[in-house]
Amino acid sequence: MAENKQELEDIDLSEPSLYYNRELSLLEFNDRVLAQAKDENIPLLERLNYLCISCSNLDEFYEVRVASVIQIAEIDPHVTACDGLNAREQLQAISVKAHELVSEQYRVLHDLMIPQLAEQDIRFIRRDDWTDKQRQWLKKFFHEELQPILTPVGLDSAHPFPRILNKSLNFIIFLTGKDAFGRNSGRAILQAPRALPRIIPLPSEETGGGEHDFVFLSSIIHAFIDELFNGMSVKYCHQFRVTRNSDLYVDDDAIDDLLNAVEGELAMRNYGDEVRLEIDGKCVDDTVNFLAARFGITDDQVFLVDGPVNLSRVQEIYELVERPDLKFTPYKASIPAQLARNKNYFEAIKKQDILLHHPYESFSPVVEFIRQAAVDPDVLAIKQTLYRTSSDSPIINALLKAARGGKEVTVVIELRARFDEKANITLAAKLQDAAVNVVYGVVGFKTHAKMCLVVRKEGKKFKDYVHLGTGNYHPKTAQFYTDYGLFSSSKEIGEDVRKIFVQLTSLGKVTKLNKLLQSPFTLHKGLIVKIEREIDFAKKGEAAKIVFKVNSVVESKAMQALYRASQAGVEVKLIVRGICSLKPGIKGVSDNIEVRSIIGRYLEHTRVYMFENGGNQEVFASSADLMSRNMFRRVEVGFPIESKRLKQRILDDLDCYLQDNSQAWLMQSDGSYVQCVPEDDVFRVQNKLMEQYSVK
């Protein structure tokens, strides 16, 4: 026994072989998303959606993650990731896996999606298959709808290669003959305006086809492009697309006005450094080389594709085709009985804490909570964080109404919420126009916490009512993201939330909190302490267990702590939707760790940290994942679920996730995943929760 203990102590838990590269892990996640497109248990149009989501995910992966690795390779090529790979080695490994993924995406499109959609009379009509009527209609469409707004650019000394927008649809054309001025450059570039749909429905009454016949915009442009070059001949035309670095860079040490800094960077987002080039696979080599050289793209970053380069835009079909039988059955979310039978939310919350589990339970109570606060004469102040929300959000309307009604309204808006920066700037201006006190958080730390505080005067005293969540205040995404939300009137929790808002809106030192864990101050340390506590229980021979449900696990000290827990005999169950750099099943290190990923109808987004704690289980829900950015570079909140009833609900939910034998994928010690196959009865956690919470 002593020898075994010594062997465990001798294992270096920082050894790179114990970890899986985060970028490759994210590509593994995309593989799991794409697998849904091949699952014939899923309705066909939903499967098409999954295919498109895997494509848009890959776009963002290159725009943000690959762009970051390229920058590291240029600045300090010797820096290594947790698995020991330097930046150039990572780029090589990413290229291999990404090319495999893209090949599979197009195979799924051609071998599965298009034939199976055709069986349902949803057809993509190829140029070679157009009937005379279809061609006639499409030619008219080209002349009336496309030609007036298309602007080809012939390449010569007076017309240099144009700036190509990020992820736009473009064509490179090879021409023969001379134009009106006797020029013959040989090449031209055409950019398709973004306002144009990428999928064009063919009207059956005019073309004699089916109700759901479609043509790709690129096919129409290909077919009639010669009409843009009068007197010249088009030898060939190929579509291409460039992906650029889209991460905003804001120098926290050099800015005086965060709003102006972000606005300035937004203007350049569409013209960041090139990180990927997609080209029609039939394009000739010298043209591929010409484009790659023009964009400074290496061979590893070039993708020759068998089909439309903007495959994610095929998602337009989902909205264009009204076929409920090919989509998920609509789900009607329920409302907790405490709120359904009590019209005054403050009275209901005062009686007991209330937990919402979205999307199984409706997000409407969150909207109603803020709406009631806006019109309640006893409410004096509303404070709220906003990371992402919809432009037409009823929450915003309620906050505007509250401010116009004379209430003190403070909103902390995170201007740097990736890809929502412009929307948040517009939102901030709209709120400020209504006299809302708008704060942009803390320079250098994104405000990612999900909090709403309502201060109400009851008699001679003030009472705090709070909502804390794991997801954004976004009514639309709440319909397909899984998240927890907690309503509470706890004095200690209300005091904690108020202190955090003071931190965000004023200048002052960190104050001690009663119940909440907060990054960048106490959340990481608090979780490590609780992991060490489980280790102590295990060493005493007592039951010790950890269950985390998060989106990502990459923070090094937390991973090492979980490895130590496993070595001590703690049972560790990790439910990780996306990235996981920790490797399960390594002898002597992670024998007691299981990592599973759930991919289903809803995007798993809840963050829950459960500790056995000697039989007195502790459960924290949080806005934070186990990532360095969440623990040290963001303002996050972890909140305890103290009600025994609500705690048991979350424990039961976690058990369901651990029982899933169909939508679950188990991570192997090499970083790959294997989908669970039910031996007898199929158990899908999302289906179970839908049945449990649906309106009866």
N, C-alpha and C positions, 0 to 999 in steps of 0.2 A: 504493500500500500504506500509506504514511504517513497519507494522507487517511482511509482506511478505519479505521485504528487510532484516529485522532483522533475520528472519528464515534462509535466505540464508547465512547470515554472520555467523550464528551459526553452519553451517555444516562444519565439519572438513574434508577438502579435502585430508587429508593424511590417512583417515580411510581405513583400509585394505579391507573392504567389497565393496569398490568402484572400486576395481581393479581385473583383471583376471590374473591368473598365466601365465607367459610367456611360460613355458614349455608345459603346457596344451594347450595354444593357438597355439603353433607350431604343436601339434598333431591334433588340429582341422583343421589346414591348410592341413595336410596330409590326413585327411578324405575327404576334398574337392577335392584333387588330385585323390584319389581313386574313388570318385564318377564319375569322367570322364570315368573310365573304365567300368562303368555300363550304360553310356549314349549311347543309340543306334542311336543317331543322328551323332555320331562320327564314322569314319571308323574303322573297326575291329582291324587292326594292330596298329593303333594309340591308341586304347583303351588298347591293350596289353602293349603298351609303358607306358601309364599312370599307369597301375598296377605296372610295374617294377620301375617306378620313385618313386612311393609311398614307395616301398621297399628300394630303395637306399637312399631315404630321411630319412627313419627310421634308416638305418645303421648309417648315419652321425649324426642323433639326439643322438643316444647312444654313438657314438665315442666322441662327443664333449659336448653336453649339459648334458646328464645324467652323463657322467664322471665327469663333473664339479660339479654337485649337490652331487655326492658321495664324492668328495674331501671335499666339504663344510661340509657335515655331519660328516666327520672324524675329520676335523680341529676345527670347531666351530658349533656344532649341534644346537645352540640356535639362530643362524642368521636366519632371516625370509625374505621371498620375499615380494613383494609389496602387495600381497593378504593376508599376515599374516602367511602363511604356513612355517614351518621350513623345513630344508632339508630332514629329514626323512619322514615327512608328504608329501612332494612333491614327493619323490620316491614312496611312496605307491600309490598316486593318478596317477602318471605316469604309474606305472605297470598296474593298472586296465584298463586305457584307451589304453595303448599300446597292451595289450593282446586282447582287443576287436578289435583293428585295425588289428592285425595279423590274427585273426580268420576270419575276413571279407576278407582280402586279399586272403586267401586260398579258401574261399567259392567262391569268384569271379573267381579264377583260375579254380576250378573244376566244378562249376555249370554254369558258363557263358563262359569263354574263351575257354576252351578245347572243349566243345561241339560245340560252334559256329565256331571255327577254323576248326573242323572236317567237318562241313557242307560246308566249302570252300576248302575241300581236303588238309587241313594243319593238319597233325596228329602227336600226340605224342604217339608212340607205347609203351605200357606197356610190361614188361617182360612176363607176362602171355599170351600176345597176339602175341608174335613173331612167325612168320612162320618158318619152317625148313630152308628155304633159308636165312631169316633174321638172324636167330641164327648162321648159318654157317658163314655168312659174319662178324657178330659182334664178333664171337670167333676169327676169323682171325685178325680182327682189334685189339682186345685185345692183342693177342700174338705179333703182329708186331708193334703196335703204343703205347700201354700202358704198358705192362709187363716190357719192358726194362727200363722204367724210374720210375716204382713204387717201393717204398722201405718200406715194412711193418716193424714195430718195435715190437718185442715181449717184453712184460713188465716183467722184473725180476730185480734182484739186479744189474746186469751188464748193463741192458738196462732200465734206468728210463724213466718215462713219458717224451716224447719229447716236445720241445718248439713248441707251435702251433702258426702259423702265424695268424695275424689279418684277419678275414673274409675269411679264407681259407676253402676249402671243405675237411673234414676229416671223417674217419670211425673208429669206435671202434668195434673190432671183438672178439667174444667169441669162444675159440677153445677147442677141446677135443683131447686127444692123446698126444704122445710125439714127440718132434722134433728129429733131427739127433743126438743131444747130450744128449737125454734123459730128456730134460726139458719139463715142462708142467706148464707154468705160468697161462694159462687160458685166458689171454687177450692180444690183440695186437692193435696197432694204425697204421693207414695208412693215410698219407697226400697226396692228389691229387695235383700234381704240377700245379702252377698257369698258366703255359704256355698252358695247355690243354684247348680246348674249352669245355664248359659245355653242349653244344647241338651238337649232332653228326647227320649229314644228312645221310640218308640211300640211296645209289645209286639205283635208280629204275631199271636200266638195270641188276643189279646183284642180287637184292633182290626180284624183281617182284612186288614191291609195287608202291605207288604213287610218283609223282614228288616231293612232299613236305612231306615226312615221316621223322620223327626225333625220336631220342632216347636220353634220358638224359645220360650224362657221368656216373652219379651215378648208373643208372640202369645197365650199362655195367659192372662196377666194382662189383656191387652186384652179378651179374649173374655168374661171373667167378673168384670171389675172392678166392675160395678154391684152385685154381691152383697156388696161391702164397704160399701155405702152404703144401708142399709135405708130404704125409703120415699122415696128421692131418685132422680133420673134423671141418668145420665151423658150429657152432651151431646157431649163429646169427651174423648179421652185421648191424650196424645202422650208418647213417651219422650224423655228428654234425658240428657246426660252432661256433666259439668264436669271439665276438666283443670286441675290446680293446680300451682303452683310447688312442686317436690318436692326441690329442692336444699337440703341442710342448710347452715345458716350457723353456723359455730363461730368465735368471735372468738379467734384464736390469742393475742392479746396480753392477753386478759382472763380466761383460764381457768386454774384451778389443777389441775383433774382432768379430763383429756380424756374418760375413760369417762363420767363424770357429765354432761359437756357434750353429748356425742353422744346419750346416753340422753334427755336433756331435749329435744333438738331432734326426735328421732324421734317423740315424742308429737304433734308439731304437723305432721308431714309430710302427713297426710291433709287438713289444713285450711290449706294455704298459699294465697297469692293466686291468684285465678282467672286463667287465661291462654287458655282456649279453651272454647267452648260448642258442643256438638253437639246438634242437635234434629231430630226427625222432620220431613222436608221438607214434610209435609202440614199442619204446624202453622200456625194462623192468625196473621196479622201481629201482632195486639195481644198475643198470648201470647208470641210470640218477643220482642217489645219488652219485655214485662213481665219475662221471664227475664233478658234482656241487661242491663236496668237493675238488676235485683236483684243480679246478679253483677258489675256494673261493667265489663261487656264491651263493646268497641267492635264496630262492624259487621264490621271486618276479622277479628275473632276468632270470629265466628259461622259455623257450618257447618250448612247444611240438608242432611240426608243422606237418600238413598233406600234405607232399609233399617235394620237394627239399628244402634243408635249404638255398640254395643260390638263392632264387627266382628272385632276380634282374637280374641274368645272363640269364634269359629267354628272355631278351631284344635282345639277339643275333638273334632271329628269324626274327626280323624286317629287318635286312640286308640280311639274308639268303633267304628270300622269295621275289621274284620279282613279286609283285602283286599291280600295281599302283591303281587298283580299290579299294584296301583295305587300301589305305593311303590317306593323305590329297593331294588335287590337288596342284601340284607345283605352287608356287607364284613367279612372276618376279617383283622384286622391281624396283621402278623408280628412276630417278636422277633429282634433281631440275633443272628447265629450265635455271636458271642463270649459272649453271655449265655445263649443257649439250651443251649450245650454245657458251660458252666462254672457249676455250682451255686453256687459261692462268688463273689459279685459283686466282692468286694474284690480277689480274685486276678485276675479278668478285667480290671478297671479299671486295676490296677497294670501290666498288660502293655501297655495302649494306651488312648488316649482312645476313647470310644464315643459316637457321635452317634445320637440318635433323631429321627425325623421323624414327628410325629403328624399325623393319625390313621392314616397309612399303616402306621406301626409302632406297636405297642401302648404304652399308657401304663403297663402293668402292671410293666415293669422299674423304673420310678420308685418305685412302691409297694413292690416287692420289695426295692429298695435300702434303703429306710427300715425295712422289716420286718426285714431281716437285721441292720441296725445295732442295732435294738431288742433283739435276742436274742443278739448276738455278745458273748461275755464280754470280748473285747479292746477293744470300743468303750467309750470313757469319756464321750464327749459328742456330742450332736447339736444343731445349731443350724439353724433354718429360718425363712424368711419365709412368711407366709400372707396373701395379698391376698383371694382368693376360693377357697373349697373347698366341697364338698358336706357337708351336716350328718352324713351317715352315712359319711364318708370313711374308707377303710381306713388312710389316712395318719395321721389323728387317732388311730385305735385303736393304731397302731404307736407313736406318740409317747407315748401314755398308758402303754402297756406298758413302754416304755423308762424312763419316769420312775418307775413303780412298781417297776421292777427295780433302781433305785438309780443309774441313769445321770444325768448332768447334761444336762438338756434345756432349751433356750431357744428360745422361739418369739416372733418379732416379728409381731404381728397388726395389720393396718391397719384400724382401727375405721371409717375414713371411706371404705371401698370402696363407691361409690355403689350403693344399693339392696341391699347386703349388710350394712349396718351392724348391724341387729338380730341376724342370724345370727352375725356375728363377735363381738358382745358375749356371746352365749350360749356360743359356742365358747371364748372367753377364760375364762369362769367354769368351764367343764368342765375345761379344762387346768389351771387354778390349783388346782382341787380335788384334782388328782393330783400336786401339788407341782412342776408345770412352771413354769419361770421365764418369765412372760409379760410382754412389753414392747409398748407401743403405738406404737412408732416415735418420730418426732421431730415435735414440735408445729410446724405450719406447712409440713411436707413429708410428703406421702404416701409410704409405703414401698411402692413398686411393683416393686422388684427381685424376681426369682425365684431364690432361692438355698437350697441345703441343704449344710451342712458336717458331715461325720462325722469325729471325731478318734479314731484307733485306735492302741493301743499295740502295736507290733510289735518284739519283743525289748526293747531298752533305749531305743528311739526312738519318738517320736510321728509318725504319718503322717496327712496330711489327704486325705480323699476328698470330692469336691464334685459336686454336680449344679447346673447353671446352665440356665435356660430362658428362652424368649421368652413362655411362657404360664403360666397359673396352675396351682397344684397341685390340680387339680379333675378327678378321674377321669372324670366324666360329660361335661363340655364337651370334654375331650381326645379324645372320640370324633367330634366334628364341627368342632373348631377346628384349623387347621393351625398347628403350632408345632415349633420345634426344642428339643431338650434335649441337653446335653453332660455326660457323666460324665468326670471327669478326676482323676488323682492327681498332677498337676503341682505341684511344690513351690511355685513362684512364684504360681500361681493360687490354691492353697490358702491361702497366706499373705495374698494380697489379700482373699479372702473373709473370712478371720478378722479382718482389720483393719476391714472394713466392719461386721461384726457388733459389734465393740468400739465403733465409732462410734455404732451404733444403740442399744446398751444402756448406754453410759456417757457421760460428758462428757469431751470432749477435742478437741484440734485435728485438722485434716485431716492424714492421713499419706499419704506418697507410695506409690502402688501400682506394682507391677511390670508387670502385663500388662493389668489391667482398666481400662476407662474408666468413670467414675462421675459421675452427676449428683447434686447440682447443681454439681459441682466441675470435672471434667475431660472429661466426655462431649461437651458442645457444642463446647468449644474444640478437643478432639481431632479431631472430625469436620471442623470448619472447616479446621484445619491440613492434614488429609489431602486435602480438596477443593483447597486452594491448591497442594498438592504436585502434583496432577494438572494443574493449570493450568501449573505450571512445566514439566512434561514436555511438554505440548502446545506451549508456546512454543519448546521446543527441537526441535520437529518429531518427537518420539517418540510412540509409541502412548499414548493417555490415554483412560481410560474409567471411568465411575462407574455402578454399578447399585445402586439402593436398592429394597428391598421392605419397605414399611411400611403402616400403616393410614391415616396422615394426614401431610400436608405443609403446615404453616402457619407455621412459625417464620421470622420475617422475615430474620434474618441468614443463616440457612442457605439460604433461597430466593435471596437476593442472591448468595451465594457460588456457587450452582448456575448462576445467570444468567451470572456472570463466567466460569465454567468453559465454558459453551456458547459465549460470545463468543470465548474463547481457542481453541476447536476441540475441546474435550473432548466425547466421545460420552457423553451422559447418558441413562440408561434408568431411569425411575421406575415401579415397580409399586406402585400405591397403591390399596388397597381402597376407602377412603371419601373423606375430605375432601382436596382439593388446591387450594390457593390460588395456586400457581404455574401460569402459563399456558405451554404449549408452543407452538412454531411461530411465535413473534413474530419478525419479521425484525430481525436485528441484535441480538437479545436471547436468544431461546431456540430458534433454528433447529436446534440440535443436541440438543434435549431431546424425548424421547418420554415420555408419561404414559399408562399403561394400567391398567385395573382388571379384576380377574378375579372373576367372580361365578359360583359353581357349587354343587355339592352340599355342600361344606365351606366354612366361614367362614374366609377367608384372614386369618391372624393373626400369621404369622412376621414378625419384623423383622430384616432383614439389610442390612449396609452393605458393599459391595464396591468396592475401589479397585484399578485396574490396577497402579499402583505400578511402572511401568517393566518390566512382565513378571513381577514377583514379587508376584502378587496378594495383597492383604490382605483378609481377610473377618472381619467382626465380626457376631456375632448379639447381639440386645439385647432388653431388656424395654421399650425406649423408642421412641416415634415422634418424628418431626420436628415437635414441638409445643413451645411455650413452657413449658407445664406440665410436660412430661416432662424438659425440659432444665434448668429452673430451680426448679421447685416440687415436685419428687419426688426420691426416692432411687431411681435406676435404675442398671443395670449393662449395660455392653457388654463382651462377652467374645470374645477372638480364637479363631478356629479355626486351630490351628497345624499339626495333622497334615495332611500333603500329601494323603493319601487322603481324609480327611473334607472338606478344603477343596474338593477336586475334586468331591466329591459335591454340595456346595452350589452350586458353579459350574455343574454340569450341571443342577441343579434350576432355577437362574435362567434358563439357556438355554431350558429347556422352557417356563417362564412367558412368555418373550419370543417363543416360537414359536406360542403358542396362537392359533388363528385362528377360534375358535368361542365360547368363554366370555369372551374378552377384549373390552373396550370401550376405544376410544382417545379420549382427551380432545382436544377441539378448542381453538383459541386463544380462543374465547368462553366456555369453561367447560362447554360441553355435551359429550356423549359419543356416539360412534357405535359400534355393535357390529360387530366384525369378521365378515366373511362369507368363508368358505373358497372359494378359487378352484378347488381340486381336492380333495385329501385333507383330511378333517376332523382337526384335532389339538386335543384337549382336554387340558390339562396335568393336571388332576385325574384323568382317566381313565388317562393315561399312568403317573402315579405309583401309582395303585391297582394297575395291572397289574404294575408293577415290584416293589412291595413285598408284594403279597398272598401269603398262605400257599398254596404250590403243592401 
